[in-house]
């Protein structure tokens, strides 16, 4: 039986979305986590030093590729096909043509017998953790974005805040790098004018972008933009303006 005097529960309405952008150093988190994880695995003997060394090395390679390159979906598929085709070619040459140069390269790396040093890995992770703390403070001071019904605001400590009036804007998401998406669900938030042709602002390296975009949609859809605002912004568009829709992928 319901209480006639009880107030109906209403869902709290959001009136702003706040998020932060990060430098590419944020994508090195797997190496930091792996240092602490492998320290325990080696200490309790859950895996051999050689296995741990290969795990740490592969993690390092993934982090370096993520930080050093921007590989979009097409480039990633191309490299996966190329690597898969190369492996098939190596096996074919070995079985049919008796070419063993690739096998010799494999045995070279296998014979290196790398040994993982848990103290070295832990030391690297501790330094990374300290740097992550600095990065966290820095982003809070210089890389804070706040989106309301009326404005897109960028806050920077000690500098003039950058503000972009909402008007009739279109907000889209872009995922220029496959590994950034894989490691942090990160991508670029792109703001266009009402025509959807001119890029007004690109906000890179936004972690958890699908959830951020969902929250932004809730804000932008809660207040309708009038037709007059759309006409005013369309008039501001210049055919000779900067219609840079280029990707930051290589």
C-alpha positions in Angstrom: 0.0 0.0 0.0 1.4 3.3 -1.0 1.6 6.3 1.3 -0.6 9.1 -0.2 1.5 11.7 1.5 4.9 10.4 0.2 6.6 12.5 -2.4 7.2 10.7 -5.8 10.8 10.0 -6.4 12.2 12.1 -9.2 15.4 11.4 -11.0 17.9 14.2 -10.4 18.5 16.1 -13.6 22.0 16.9 -14.7 22.7 20.4 -15.8 26.4 20.0 -16.6 29.1 17.5 -17.6 32.7 17.8 -16.4 35.5 15.7 -17.8 39.3 15.9 -18.3 41.7 15.4 -21.1 45.0 13.6 -20.5 48.4 13.5 -22.1 49.5 10.3 -23.8 51.3 9.2 -20.7 48.0 8.0 -19.3 48.2 5.1 -21.8 51.2 3.7 -20.0 49.1 2.5 -17.1 49.3 -1.2 -18.2 53.1 -1.2 -17.6 52.6 0.4 -14.2 50.0 -2.2 -13.1 52.0 -5.0 -14.6 55.0 -4.1 -12.4 53.0 -4.5 -9.2 51.2 -7.6 -10.5 54.4 -9.4 -11.7 56.1 -8.6 -8.4 53.6 -10.7 -6.6 53.6 -13.4 -9.2 57.4 -13.8 -9.0 57.5 -13.5 -5.2 55.0 -16.3 -4.7 56.4 -18.4 -7.6 53.3 -18.4 -9.8 55.3 -18.2 -13.0 58.9 -18.6 -14.1 61.2 -15.5 -14.5 61.4 -16.1 -18.3 57.6 -16.2 -18.7 57.3 -13.0 -16.6 60.0 -11.3 -18.7 58.1 -12.0 -21.9 54.8 -10.7 -20.4 56.5 -7.5 -19.2 58.3 -7.1 -22.6 55.0 -7.5 -24.6 53.3 -5.0 -22.3 56.1 -2.6 -22.9 55.8 -3.0 -26.7 52.0 -2.4 -26.6 52.5 0.8 -24.5 55.2 2.1 -26.8 53.1 1.5 -29.9 50.1 3.2 -28.2 52.1 6.3 -27.1 54.3 6.5 -30.2 51.8 5.9 -33.0 48.2 6.7 -34.0 46.8 3.6 -35.7 43.2 4.0 -36.7 41.0 1.0 -37.6 42.1 0.7 -41.2 45.8 0.8 -40.3 45.3 -1.7 -37.5 43.5 -4.2 -39.8 46.2 -3.7 -42.4 49.0 -4.5 -39.9 47.1 -7.5 -38.5 46.6 -8.9 -42.0 50.3 -8.2 -42.8 51.6 -9.9 -39.7 49.2 -12.9 -40.2 50.3 -13.2 -43.8 54.0 -13.0 -42.8 53.5 -15.8 -40.3 51.9 -17.9 -43.0 54.7 -17.1 -45.4 57.3 -18.1 -42.9 55.7 -21.5 -42.2 55.4 -22.1 -46.0 59.0 -21.2 -46.7 60.1 -23.5 -43.9 58.1 -26.5 -45.0 58.3 -26.2 -48.8 61.5 -24.3 -49.5 63.4 -25.3 -46.4 64.2 -21.7 -45.7 65.3 -21.6 -42.0 66.4 -18.0 -41.7 63.1 -17.0 -39.9 63.4 -20.1 -37.6 66.9 -18.9 -36.8 65.6 -15.5 -35.8 63.0 -17.2 -33.6 65.6 -19.4 -31.9 67.8 -16.4 -31.4 65.2 -14.6 -29.3 64.3 -17.9 -27.6 67.9 -18.6 -26.7 68.3 -15.2 -25.0 66.6 -16.7 -22.0 65.4 -13.3 -20.5 65.0 -13.2 -16.8 62.5 -10.9 -15.2 63.7 -8.7 -12.3 60.8 -8.1 -9.9 62.7 -5.3 -8.1 63.4 -3.5 -11.4 59.8 -3.8 -12.5 58.6 -2.6 -9.1 60.9 0.4 -9.2 59.7 1.4 -12.6 56.0 1.1 -11.5 56.6 3.2 -8.4 58.2 6.0 -10.5 55.3 5.7 -12.9 52.8 6.0 -10.0 54.5 9.1 -8.8 54.4 10.6 -12.3 50.7 9.6 -12.6 50.0 11.6 -9.4 51.7 14.7 -11.0 49.7 14.2 -14.2 46.4 13.9 -12.3 47.0 17.2 -10.5 48.1 18.8 -13.8 45.0 17.8 -15.6 42.8 19.1 -12.8 44.4 22.4 -13.2 44.8 22.8 -16.9 42.6 20.2 -18.7 39.2 20.5 -17.2 36.2 20.8 -19.5 32.7 21.8 -18.4 29.7 21.5 -20.7 26.4 23.1 -19.8 23.2 24.0 -21.8 24.8 27.2 -23.0 28.6 26.8 -23.1 31.6 24.6 -23.6 34.2 25.9 -21.1 37.9 25.0 -20.8 39.6 25.8 -17.5 43.3 26.5 -17.3 45.1 27.5 -14.2 46.7 31.0 -14.4 45.4 31.6 -17.9 42.2 33.0 -19.4 39.5 30.3 -19.6 38.5 29.3 -23.1 34.7 29.4 -23.6 32.7 28.4 -26.7 29.1 29.5 -26.7 26.8 26.6 -27.4 24.5 28.0 -30.0 23.6 25.2 -32.5 26.5 22.8 -32.2 27.0 19.2 -33.2 29.2 17.0 -31.0 30.7 13.9 -32.5 33.2 11.3 -31.3 36.2 10.1 -33.2 38.5 7.2 -32.3 41.7 7.8 -34.3 43.8 5.2 -32.4 42.8 1.6 -31.9 45.1 1.0 -29.0 43.9 4.1 -27.1 40.4 2.8 -27.5 41.5 -0.6 -26.3 43.4 0.6 -23.2 41.2 3.5 -22.0 38.2 3.6 -24.3 39.7 7.0 -25.3 39.1 9.1 -28.3 38.5 12.7 -29.5 35.5 14.8 -28.9 34.8 16.9 -31.9 32.6 20.0 -31.9 31.1 21.2 -35.2 29.0 24.1 -36.2 25.3 23.7 -36.9 26.0 22.7 -40.5 28.2 19.8 -39.4 30.9 20.9 -41.9 33.2 23.2 -39.9 35.2 21.8 -37.1 35.2 24.3 -34.2 37.1 22.4 -31.6 38.8 19.0 -31.2 39.3 17.7 -27.6 41.8 14.8 -27.8 42.5 11.9 -25.4 39.2 11.8 -23.5 39.1 8.5 -21.5 35.8 6.6 -21.3 34.6 8.6 -24.2 31.4 6.6 -24.9 30.1 7.3 -21.4 31.2 11.0 -21.6 29.3 11.3 -24.9 26.2 9.8 -23.4 26.2 12.3 -20.6 26.8 15.2 -23.0 23.9 14.0 -25.2 21.6 14.2 -22.1 22.6 17.8 -21.6 22.3 18.9 -25.2 19.0 17.2 -25.7 17.4 18.6 -22.6 17.3 22.2 -24.1 16.2 22.7 -27.7 18.1 25.1 -29.9 16.0 27.6 -31.7 15.9 28.0 -35.5 17.2 31.5 -35.1 20.4 30.3 -33.4 21.0 27.8 -36.2 20.6 30.5 -38.9 22.9 32.9 -37.0 25.6 30.3 -36.8 25.2 29.2 -40.4 25.7 32.8 -41.5 29.0 32.9 -39.5 30.3 30.0 -41.6 32.7 31.1 -44.3 33.5 28.8 -47.3 37.1 30.0 -47.0 37.2 29.1 -43.4 39.2 26.2 -41.9 37.2 23.1 -42.7 39.9 20.9 -41.2 38.3 17.4 -40.7 41.7 15.7 -40.8 42.4 12.8 -38.6 45.4 12.7 -36.3 46.1 9.1 -37.4 49.1 8.3 -39.5 
